[in-house]
Amino acid sequence: MSVRVHVEKERCVGAGMCALTAPGVFTQDDDGFSEVLPGQEDGGGDPLVREAVRACPVRAVTVED
């Protein structure tokens, strides 16, 4: 199954829940906003990616199948 993981920068408030939940896929930039790690746009097979989507308090993280 191919997925695409995305962080909507305009919506992100820097809570960091995605990076805490799936640190192999997400990180925070120098300003504290979340972003997908380079090369992990497909989620890297990490089973916690969907949990990271649910953990985002402002729904800035999405996974498209």
N, C-alpha and C positions, 0 to 999 in steps of 0.2 A: 504494500500500500504506500503510495506516494503522498506526502503531505507538504504543506508550506507553512512555516511558522513566521509570524509577523508581529512586531510591536509598533503600534500607532503612536509615534513620538508626540504628536499634538495632544494626545489624550493622557499620556503617561504622567504620573505625579511623582515618580521616583520612590514608590513604596518598597520596591525591591523584592516583593514576594516571589516573582518568577525566578529571579536569580537564586533565592534561598531554596526554592522548591526543586529547580532543575538547573543546578550550576554548570552542568556540562553543555547546556544549550544557551543560557542567558547570562548576561553580565550587566554591569552598570557603567555608563560612560563617565567622563571626568566631571560632568555636571550632575551625576547621580541618577540619570534617566536610564531606563532599561533598554537593552538592545540584544539582538540575536548574535551569538558569537560567529565569526567568520567560518564558513563551511558547515554551519549547523542549521541552515535555513530549512532543511528537511526534517529537523528534529533529531537527527542522529540516532533514531531508533529508541530514544529515551522514553521509557514508559511514564515518566513523570511530567511530560510536556503538557498533557491535557489537564493534569492537576494544577500546573502552573497557570493555565488559562483560567481555571476556576478560582485560583487564589488571588488573581489581580482584582483589587478593590474598585478599579475604574474601567475594567474590561478593555484595557489597552492591548492585551495579548490575544491573538487569534491563531487558530489552526484551520487551514483549509484543506479538505481532502481532495 
